[in-house]
Amino acid sequence: MAFYNFNNLVANISSGGYAKANKFEAEILFPANVPGANISSRIVSLKVKTLTLPGRNITTTTNDTIYGPTHELAGGLSYADSIDVTFYLAENLDEKKRFDAWQEYIYSPRTYELNFYERYVGTMNIYQLGDDLDRKYGVSLKEVFPKTINPLEYSNESASGVLDLTVSFAFKEWEELDDLGNPKKPKPPAVAETVQTIHKPFTLAESDTGHDPARAGTTAEYRSTLQNADVDTIGGG
């Protein structure tokens, strides 16, 4: 009997269920140097109304150096320029004020001074939740900052409409997280963190007065007694 049938579909759904669009959690972590960063992170994370889980794209180039039909070759990774997140607003627009403070920390509208990149970027964690509200999947957006705070629209036609705010966040990349918020695949150490050991070729210096020609080059213990039998390290302290 064919595997792709209705009974197997029902069994698969019963064992795991479907992901639901309203079962999610978001953590928007302000940079530590932004005034009120910790409380701002908690407040705006609770007020998320809608967001987009970003995708990822393999950039390609066309291979047209062959005979016959051309085809695409993988060239690298690219991500969206930004993602939009919509927030419910308190009546004093507290959430908007906090994003305004983040933007003003990036670029002061009074002094026109631009802050350092590593000081104004934060992190955004997005989780898919199950029906039991446990985390089933998560991603962490790296080097996030509020690129655009969109305008608010007012209208007398809506008597009880709740005002919300959409913020566009720029980011560099994302990586998958486990249910505890840790990266599932840690990145390899940077080149600067690795240490290489290089042994210099052994040569005899004039200052090596303890040299015995009969024993030269015979044992490591003997060679270590000579002044120029040294070891250099690259990449270490």
NORSUL-V347924 format. One record per helix or strand of 2 or more residues. SS is the DSSP state (H for helix, E for strand). FROM is the first residue (numbers start at 0). LEN is the number of residues. Records with the same first field share a line. If there is no record, write none. Layout:
SS: FROM-LEN, FROM-LEN
This chain:
H: 5-11, 36-10, 93-13, 116-4, 190-3, 219-4
E: 23-6, 47-4, 56-7, 70-8, 81-7, 121-8, 134-15, 163-7, 172-5, 195-4, 230-4
